[in-house]
Amino acid sequence: MNEEVIRRLRKYLERDRSGIRRALLKIVLSGEKLTTEEIQKRLAEMGYNLNIRGVSAMVGLMSARLGILKLEIGEKNKYYLKKEYESVVKEILQEFEKK
């Protein structure tokens, strides 16, 4: 496992004041391929009010900087968690749930 990705993921979650980043990681852990609109709807159901641009920015950062999301290009772009990062994301999320 890439130690740099793990370090960046921990740093990303350390700056999560509202819990929205953890919520987003839980959503992508479902294994589904989701559009930004679907992610926004799920975040709203969890009580987070974020516009579509904000969701796009968060997902883009997770894809580009963290490298844990993959993009499936189509009529509607869909994002999903790369299989090789499922266990490490679960582990780090549990670590941050305890804090």
Sequence and secondary structure as in RCSB ss.txt:
>XXXX:A:sequence
MNEEVIRRLRKYLERDRSGIRRALLKIVLSGEKLTTEEIQKRLAEMGYNLNIRGVSAMVGLMSARLGILKLEIGE
KNKYYLKKEYESVVKEILQEFEKK
>XXXX:A:secstr
  HHHHHHHHHHHHT SSSHHHHHHHHHTT   B HHHHHHHHHHTT    HHHHHHHHHHIIIII  EEEE SS
S EEEE GGGHHHHHHHHHHHH  
